[in-house]
Amino acid sequence: ENPAQIGRGYIAITILDINDNAPEFAMEYETTVCENAQPGQVIQKISAIDKDDPPNGHQFYFSLTAEAANNHNFTLQDNKG
């Protein structure tokens, strides 16, 4: 090493938050539907959590699969909660 070619300095590195935690259900759900359930009856309320702090967290939504979306026996309602 040639001491004339060595330099030293200080740098500051800022680590930005990344979306490193996927959303997950708030608890484990097991849902059953009685055969005499009425049309429009709520059969399950679900919620999810995201361990990331905003702005990368808390920006998710639920949706039905294409097969379920075409089945008029089930619907999904967003309670904005």
N, C-alpha and C positions, 0 to 999 in steps of 0.2 A: 504494500500500500504506500502510496505517495501522500504524505500529510498535506501537501499543497492542494490535493484534489478532494479533500474531505470537507464537507460542510455540515453544519448542525443547525437545526431550527425547531420550532415548536409548531405543531398544527392542532387544530381543534376539529374533532369529528363529531357531527351531530347524527345520531341514529334516529331515523324517522320510524314511527310506528308502522308495522305491517299487519296485515290481516292474517295472523298466524293461528287463530282459533276459529274453527268452523262453528256455526250455530249448532246447537243441540237441543233436544227436548228438555224441558225443565225437570221432567221426571219420566220414568218408564210408564207407558200407557198400555193398558189392555182393555179393549172396548168390546162390549157385547151388545147386541140389539135384540130386544124381545120381538117375537113374531107379531105381537099385537101393538107395536109402536104406531103412533098416529102420524099421518103426513105432517111434515113441518116440525116434528118433535126434535129437540136437541138431544143427541145421543152421546156427545162427548165434546168437551171444551179442551183444547190443547194450547200449550204455550211453549216458547223456546227461549233460550238465553244465549248470549254471545259474550264470551269473556273478554273480547277486545273492547277497549275504550272507544267511544265515538271519536272521530268521524268514521273509522273503519268498521265499527260494530253497530249492532242494532238496526241494520238496514236489510232485513230479510222478510220474506212473506211465504205463505203456504199456498200450494196449488194442487189441484187434482191431476192425476195422470190422464192422458188422452182417453184411455178406456173408461175411466171413472167419470170424466167430464161429459162423455156422451151417454152416460147412464143417468136418467132423470130421477132415479130413486135416491140419489145422494147429492147434496150440495155442500158447498163450503162458504162460510160467511166470515168476512174480516170484521172483527169488532174494534179495529183501530186501537188495540191495546197492546 
